[in-house]
Amino acid sequence: MADADVFYSALILCLLPAAGYLLGGAIAEGISVSKRALSMALHGTAGIIVSIVSVELLPLILQEEHAAITITFMAMGGIGFLALDSVTSHVSYRVGGRTGEGPGGPWPLYVGVALELFTDGLLIGTGTILSMSLALVLAIGQMISNIPEGLATMISFRSFGTNKRSREVILLTLALPIFLGVTLGYWGLRGQPEIYQLCIIAFAAGLLLTLIAEEIVPEAHRGERDSRINVLILIGSFFLFNLASLYIG
């Protein structure tokens, strides 16, 4: 298959996570979603992302020949997310973005989601080079997990007082990082040694795990008491996505 054809396939796969995010945002605009329902959905998202990282990405990252290098890049991904999140929170706070929900209002969440969506595209672009079936599994998992993220982001901006037209623009702009990520991931790594591709995957995996700990789980617990049902949803989404990926891959 020609390089351009493979890239077009990657772009088509990117429509899945973009559609999931846009659907989540549209649901938030159309119906009222309770905090409990949102918390349950975000726990499901966390389970799917953990599944993607642990089952689909870690076996690639931990190949014995390159393990020391890729593990280092995985740690760098987590540190990179923390650094960007800290800068975003500081800037948002300084320009007056304080709310009762913490400094920066919804903007740190916006940056976290934009970075996660960029990572979605990067993983699909890089994954397409390694295996089209891997890219397909990633795209389907991202589509499902992005629905609650779209919900959470739009609900946060609505609570912050952002008007509907601005929220629609914000929702549309968050679809762009996916296509930027797949373009850089594919054309930047096409023809490069495999270790380069694995390092990018490892960096993205570290970023995603840190995103769960710093954004998704705290957002899921905001204003909602802990529940064993939420934990069961996290475990169930992890199990079901792994089961489905056996047949997809």
C-alpha positions as CSV (number, residue, x, y, z in Angstrom):
1,M,0.0,0.0,0.0
2,A,1.4,3.4,-0.9
3,D,2.4,5.8,1.8
4,A,-0.4,8.3,1.0
5,D,-3.0,5.5,1.1
6,V,-1.8,4.4,4.5
7,F,-1.9,8.0,5.7
8,Y,-5.5,8.4,4.4
9,S,-6.4,5.3,6.3
10,A,-4.9,6.8,9.5
11,L,-6.9,10.0,8.9
12,I,-10.1,8.0,8.6
13,L,-9.3,6.1,11.8
14,C,-8.9,9.5,13.5
15,L,-12.5,10.4,12.7
16,L,-13.5,7.8,15.4
17,P,-11.9,9.5,18.4
18,A,-12.9,12.9,17.1
19,A,-16.5,11.7,16.6
20,G,-16.6,10.3,20.2
21,Y,-15.5,13.6,21.6
22,L,-17.9,15.7,19.6
23,L,-20.7,13.3,20.5
24,G,-19.9,13.7,24.2
25,G,-20.0,17.5,23.8
26,A,-23.3,17.4,21.9
27,I,-24.9,15.3,24.6
28,A,-23.8,17.8,27.2
29,E,-25.4,20.6,25.3
30,G,-28.6,18.6,24.6
31,I,-29.5,17.0,27.9
32,S,-28.8,17.4,31.6
33,V,-26.2,14.9,32.9
34,S,-26.1,14.2,36.6
35,K,-22.8,14.3,38.5
36,R,-23.2,10.6,39.3
37,A,-23.7,9.6,35.7
38,L,-20.7,11.7,34.7
39,S,-18.6,10.1,37.4
40,M,-19.5,6.7,36.3
41,A,-18.7,7.5,32.7
42,L,-15.3,8.9,33.6
43,H,-14.4,5.8,35.6
44,G,-15.3,3.8,32.4
45,T,-13.0,6.1,30.5
46,A,-10.2,5.5,33.0
47,G,-10.6,1.7,32.6
48,I,-10.4,1.9,28.8
49,I,-7.3,4.1,28.8
50,V,-5.6,1.8,31.4
51,S,-6.5,-1.1,29.1
52,I,-5.0,0.5,26.1
53,V,-1.8,1.4,27.8
54,S,-1.3,-1.9,29.7
55,V,-2.4,-4.4,27.1
56,E,-1.8,-2.7,23.7
57,L,1.2,-0.4,24.4
58,L,3.3,-1.8,27.2
59,P,4.1,-5.1,25.3
60,L,5.6,-2.8,22.6
61,I,7.3,-0.5,25.1
62,L,8.9,-3.3,27.2
63,Q,10.6,-5.2,24.4
64,E,13.8,-6.4,26.0
65,E,16.2,-4.8,23.4
66,H,15.0,-1.3,24.0
67,A,13.3,-1.5,27.4
68,A,15.6,0.9,29.3
69,I,15.2,3.6,26.7
70,T,11.5,3.3,26.3
71,I,10.8,3.2,30.0
72,T,12.7,6.4,30.3
73,F,10.6,8.0,27.6
74,M,7.5,6.8,29.4
75,A,8.6,8.6,32.6
76,M,9.3,11.7,30.5
77,G,5.8,11.7,29.2
78,G,4.4,11.8,32.7
79,I,6.7,14.6,33.7
80,G,5.9,16.5,30.5
81,F,2.2,16.4,31.3
82,L,2.8,17.7,34.8
83,A,4.9,20.5,33.6
84,L,2.4,21.7,31.0
85,D,-0.5,21.3,33.5
86,S,1.4,23.4,36.0
87,V,2.1,26.2,33.5
88,T,-1.6,26.2,32.3
89,S,-2.9,26.4,35.8
90,H,-0.5,29.2,36.7
91,V,-1.4,31.3,33.6
92,S,-5.1,30.7,34.0
93,Y,-4.9,31.8,37.6
94,R,-3.0,34.9,36.8
95,V,-5.5,36.1,34.2
96,G,-8.3,35.8,36.7
97,G,-9.7,32.3,36.0
98,R,-10.5,31.5,39.7
99,T,-13.6,29.6,40.5
100,G,-15.0,27.7,43.4
101,E,-13.7,24.6,41.7
102,G,-10.1,25.6,41.9
103,P,-7.6,27.8,40.1
104,G,-7.8,28.2,36.4
105,G,-11.5,27.2,36.0
106,P,-12.0,24.7,33.2
107,W,-8.9,25.7,31.2
108,P,-6.5,23.2,32.8
109,L,-9.0,20.5,31.8
110,Y,-9.2,21.9,28.3
111,V,-5.4,21.7,27.9
112,G,-5.3,18.2,29.4
113,V,-8.0,17.1,27.0
114,A,-6.3,18.8,24.0
115,L,-3.1,17.1,24.9
116,E,-4.8,13.7,25.3
117,L,-6.5,14.1,21.9
118,F,-3.2,15.1,20.3
119,T,-1.8,11.9,21.8
120,D,-4.7,9.9,20.4
121,G,-3.7,11.1,16.9
122,L,0.0,10.5,17.6
123,L,-0.7,6.9,18.6
124,I,-2.9,6.3,15.6
125,G,-0.3,7.8,13.2
126,T,2.6,5.8,14.8
127,G,0.4,2.7,15.3
128,T,-0.5,2.7,11.6
129,I,3.2,2.4,10.7
130,L,3.6,-0.6,13.1
131,S,0.3,-2.4,12.5
132,M,-3.1,-1.3,11.0
133,S,-4.9,-3.7,13.4
134,L,-3.2,-1.9,16.4
135,A,-4.3,1.5,15.0
136,L,-7.8,0.2,14.7
137,V,-8.0,-1.1,18.3
138,L,-6.5,2.2,19.5
139,A,-9.0,4.3,17.5
140,I,-12.1,2.3,18.7
141,G,-10.9,2.5,22.4
142,Q,-10.3,6.3,22.0
143,M,-13.7,6.8,20.5
144,I,-15.5,5.2,23.4
145,S,-13.3,6.9,26.1
146,N,-13.6,10.3,24.5
147,I,-17.4,10.5,24.9
148,P,-17.3,11.1,28.7
149,E,-14.4,13.5,28.2
150,G,-16.4,15.6,25.8
151,L,-19.2,15.5,28.4
152,A,-17.0,16.6,31.2
153,T,-15.3,19.4,29.3
154,M,-18.5,21.0,28.1
155,I,-20.2,20.7,31.5
156,S,-17.1,22.4,33.1
157,F,-17.3,25.3,30.7
158,R,-21.0,25.7,31.1
159,S,-20.6,25.8,34.9
160,F,-17.8,28.4,34.4
161,G,-20.4,30.6,32.6
162,T,-19.0,30.3,29.1
163,N,-21.8,31.1,26.6
164,K,-23.1,28.5,24.2
165,R,-21.5,29.8,21.0
166,S,-18.1,29.9,22.7
167,R,-18.6,26.4,24.0
168,E,-19.3,25.2,20.4
169,V,-16.1,26.8,19.2
170,I,-14.2,25.2,22.0
171,L,-15.7,21.8,21.2
172,L,-14.7,22.2,17.5
173,T,-11.2,23.4,18.2
174,L,-10.6,20.3,20.4
175,A,-11.0,18.1,17.3
176,L,-8.0,19.7,15.6
177,P,-5.2,18.2,17.9
178,I,-6.2,14.7,16.8
179,F,-5.5,15.4,13.1
180,L,-2.3,17.3,14.0
181,G,-1.1,14.3,16.0
182,V,-1.7,11.7,13.3
183,T,0.0,13.9,10.7
184,L,3.1,14.4,12.9
185,G,3.1,10.8,14.0
186,Y,2.9,9.3,10.6
187,W,5.0,11.6,8.4
188,G,7.5,12.3,11.2
189,L,8.2,8.6,12.0
190,R,7.6,6.9,8.6
191,G,10.8,5.2,7.6
192,Q,12.5,5.9,10.9
193,P,14.1,3.1,13.0
194,E,11.6,1.2,15.1
195,I,13.2,2.5,18.4
196,Y,12.0,6.1,17.4
197,Q,8.5,4.9,17.0
198,L,8.5,3.0,20.3
199,C,9.9,6.0,22.2
200,I,7.0,8.1,21.0
201,I,4.5,5.4,22.0
202,A,6.2,5.2,25.4
203,F,6.1,9.0,25.9
204,A,2.4,8.9,25.0
205,A,1.7,6.1,27.4
206,G,3.3,8.0,30.2
207,L,1.3,11.0,29.4
208,L,-2.0,9.1,29.3
209,L,-1.4,7.4,32.7
210,T,-0.6,10.8,34.3
211,L,-3.7,12.3,32.7
212,I,-5.8,9.6,34.4
213,A,-4.3,10.4,37.8
214,E,-4.3,14.1,37.5
215,E,-7.4,15.0,35.5
216,I,-9.8,12.2,34.8
217,V,-10.0,10.5,38.2
218,P,-10.1,13.9,40.2
219,E,-12.9,15.1,37.8
220,A,-14.8,11.9,38.3
221,H,-14.7,12.3,42.1
222,R,-15.5,16.0,42.2
223,G,-18.8,16.6,44.0
224,E,-19.5,12.9,44.1
225,R,-18.9,10.5,47.0
226,D,-16.9,7.4,46.4
227,S,-18.9,4.4,45.3
228,R,-18.0,0.7,44.7
229,I,-20.2,0.9,41.6
230,N,-17.7,3.3,40.0
231,V,-14.8,1.0,40.8
232,L,-16.8,-1.9,39.2
233,I,-17.4,0.2,36.1
234,L,-13.7,0.9,35.9
235,I,-12.8,-2.8,36.2
236,G,-15.6,-3.8,33.8
237,S,-14.6,-1.3,31.1
238,F,-11.0,-2.6,31.4
239,F,-12.2,-6.2,31.0
240,L,-14.7,-5.6,28.2
241,F,-12.3,-3.6,26.1
242,N,-9.6,-6.2,26.4
243,L,-12.1,-8.9,25.5
244,A,-13.3,-6.9,22.5
245,S,-9.7,-6.1,21.3
246,L,-9.0,-9.9,21.0
247,Y,-11.6,-10.0,18.2
248,I,-10.8,-6.6,16.7
249,G,-7.0,-7.2,16.6
